[in-house]
Amino acid sequence: MHHIRGCELQKYKDDPYDRVWAPAVRKHGLIDVASDAPHIRTGILDRPPYAVLQNAMTAVNPSDRIKFRLQFPPVNFNIYLSMYFSEVAMLNTTTEKRSFQLLIDDEPVLDSPIVPPYGSCLEVYDSNITVFSNITFALAPMEESTLPPIINAMEIFLIGDLLEDGTDSKDVEGLLILQSAFGVLQDWSGDPCLPKPYSWEWIECNSDPRPRVTALYLSSFDLTGVVPDFSTMDALETIDFHNNTLKGPIPEFLATLPNLKQLNLAINEFSGPVPDSLSKKIGLNLVVTGNPDLCTSGNSCKTYTSSSLTE
């Protein structure tokens, strides 16, 4: 979801769907304008929050287009596109007119022009657009328009395979536990593994019909505190927690993960002994370098190396 207001990700209390709205990227020739409407009615199909309709992006010149070149992966797939339009000023209808059309790759897609209403909102949507990596969207002024196009906000949803199952519930449970423990991870929402081109950036999933999470890549994520118990994620093969500020003892439950082959805990603040169950786990490459308070053998902190443990 994109909107015009601010420069950070935003959520709004009056948003019934608890969406995260990202600021739009301003390009040359585009400016922000604020609405002077004392109230904007928002009771339309997808119910955008009031705040995203209070500002709009527009072109500088009446004849200019607003162009969007969005970053899609190099495969064709379908999207649900929704755009929100609200006039920012009460127009003089005898001398001022704002009307424009939506173009996809320079082809009009609507039967009639878009005329944003003042004090309310117009939603334009298409539930089944096929997109590809270099597709372009544009808002182009109609010939009779005296004002440039505007847009307040936009949403794009990928349409997945209806026969595709969601991520395994055991992994979803474990990821929620991690998000509860580490606030920096709470920006990610939706199905962790699906759709496949857009799985969460810090996980890796397999291709099972009900995908399993096989790796956590959380190096340098500014994680602070004690590692919570996410032992339900029993398909994990790789866990990379290095270069954070994780504290306390290394959790014993990590040794119970049956498929774990790589565990990198380097450059943290772990303390106490390395659990024997981990240091002796066959087939595990364990890295604990850079934890000055960590003991690798009982109560002593002398350097210990083996085929499974690196300090």
Secondary structure, DSSP 8 states (H G I E B T S, - for coil): -EESS-SS-B--TT-TT---BEE----TTEEEEE---S-----STT---GGGGSEEEEESSTT--EEE-----SS-EEEEEEEEE-BSS---TTT----EEEEETTEE--SS-B---BSS-EEEEEEEEEE-TT--EEEEE-TT-SS--EE-EEEEEE---TT---S-HHHHHHHHHHHHH-GGGGG--S-SS-SGGG--TTEEE--SSS--EEEEE-TTS--EEE----TT-TT--EEE--SSEEEES--GGGGG-TT--EEE--SSEEEEE--HHHHT-TT-EEE-TT-TEEESBTTB------SSEE-
